[in-house]
Amino acid sequence: MSNEIEIGRGKRGRRAYSFDDIAVVPSRRTRDPKDVSVGWQIDAYHFDLPIVAAPMDSVMSPSSAVALGRFGGLGVLDLEGLWTRYESPEPLLAEIAALPGDEATRRMQAIYSEPIKPELITQRLKEIRAAGVTVAGALTPQRTQEFYKTVVDAGVDLFIIRGTTVSAEHVSGNAEPLNLKRFIYELDVPVVVGGASTYTAALHLMRTGAAGVLVGFGGGAAHTTRVSLGIHAPMATSVADVAAARRDYLDESGGRYVHVIADGGVGHSGDVVKAVACGADAVMLGAALARAAEAPGQGFHWGPEAHHPQLPRGERVEVGSVGTLEEILFGPGKQADGTLNLVGALRRAMATTGYSDLKEFQRVEVVVSPYQPR
């Protein structure tokens, strides 16, 4: 049965679902949450938590990346952010948090006009490495050619190429585009690329040799991509489509497994649960971790789209501080809104539906939910 609907006589559209549109269904078996494993592994790197921090200045600093790493997650530093433009960015982070709403975009554009300094990329990554946790840094496709050698030489363990959308085939008449397949083949470190939101786009990214694919387009709390560009990809459908690409690529490649990481629209614990249920191996969190008392954004959240010099497609949003990073990950929860104890909620959902690990839980039954949970 087709899931296309008629928009008008000349256009049809495929019905797609967000995390709010679906729900997980209990099965005939339940488990003790203590018996549930939420660990995962990408390449040679094992993580106790399927939590990857989004490379955003409001979410990750070198110290918060270290803290998340010690808790069992993966912190990813934005290598085009304030930490690689300024020796001491803390006063600027405080200024951004204090800006009136009508001045935020313009002032952030000025702050982020400072050039990126390669020596600061090296310094920040070495700070994380010195703490003994897995080192991950992110560049956009536009900056990868310029700075990738600096990143690799600094000793990064995982290299993330992250943009609003990343394709395996970028066409440009003005500059030679990044050849992902050649680039990934020549690197000695695993590369995670994205965002992608369709089966075809993800399959092409997997064929470049990527170790993981980020799934999402314009769905985060600080994005305005749907308003400014008219582009949006509901996350439940996107994750399920990319998980299908992973399955087919596994057969095509003779057994090569590419990890699927949901990136966007994962703001509460129930979203984490549904992302894994739709096929994600892990989730990349922005606003959810920006709510930590230790977060660099000091109760505010923004991404690189918010300070684009020509066409901002995001904004600085107030998310507040709900608890420490430890409380956000492990509780105890002090309110029932899905902002605290994300890992405990995932364990509870897996136990309630009878699954013992993440790959098993990807097979859980889901239904299209007739109500809005929030």
Secondary structure, 3 states (H helix, E strand, C coil): CCCEEEEECCEEEECCCCHHHEEECCCCCCCCHHHCCCCEEECCEEECCCEEECCCCCCCCHHHHHHHHHHCCEEEEECCCHHHCCCCCHHHHHHHHHCCHHHHHHHHHHHCCCCCCHHHHHHHHHHHHHCCCCCEEEECHHHHHHHHHHHHHCCCCEEEEECCCCCCCCCCCCCCCCCHHHHHHHCCCCEEEEEECCHHHHHHHHHCCCCEEEECCCCCCCECHHHHCCCCCCHHHHHHHHHHHHHHHHHHCCCCCCEEEEECCCCCHHHHHHHHHCCCCEEEECHHHHCECCCCCCCEECCHHHHCCCCCCECCEECCCCECHHHHHHCCCCCCCCCCCHHHHHHHHHHHCCCCCHHHHCCCCEEECCCCCC
